[in-house]
Amino acid sequence: MSTKFKKFSLRVPFRFCPKCRKRLRRAERVFICKACGFHFYLNPAPTNAVIIRNAEHDILFVKRAFPPKKGWWDLPGGFVDFYENMETAVRREIREELGITITKFRYFFSDYNFYHYKGITYQTLDFVFVARVSRTQEKYLKPGDDAVDFAWFALDELPMSRISFPSLRAALRRYRQIYRSV
Ligand SMILES: [Zn+2]
């Protein structure tokens, strides 16, 4: 796990109770209103990312279309929606970002991460999966949704200094350790 982030340093600028408008008190992950008893908990947001490789064992990256980290390389994936399980969310994200449907993928790694967006910090819990695409599927890849482009990188030439999030860099380092020796 990354230790360079302080626990509970999440930037979440809620100051007043949405029910009674008195000042909120914050105790680490919970906002409390002493006046009316209102409680609001901060929870990590689950996300997914997929290490997709082709027949040559190159890895697929997408270029982020939007902040945070616009223009940086990312693994395809995203936030889990309400009423979705992780498998459904993986398939949906890959379909939206790459235009293909993946059926086989397996769990590989997880780490938490901090996602800063419009003055608020969200802590994500990133679940990283691995999958393969066939030569036929490769022809149908088409970047869409929040990906502007995609590219394949050889395992020894991953764009580590331009990869959007530390959790993904950690997953790729682990992946490289395992598959370099295969
Ligand atoms: Zn209140």
Residues whose N, C-alpha, C, O or C-beta is under 5 A from the ligand:
A	BS01	ZN	C17 K19 C20 R21 K22 C33 A35 C36 G37 F38
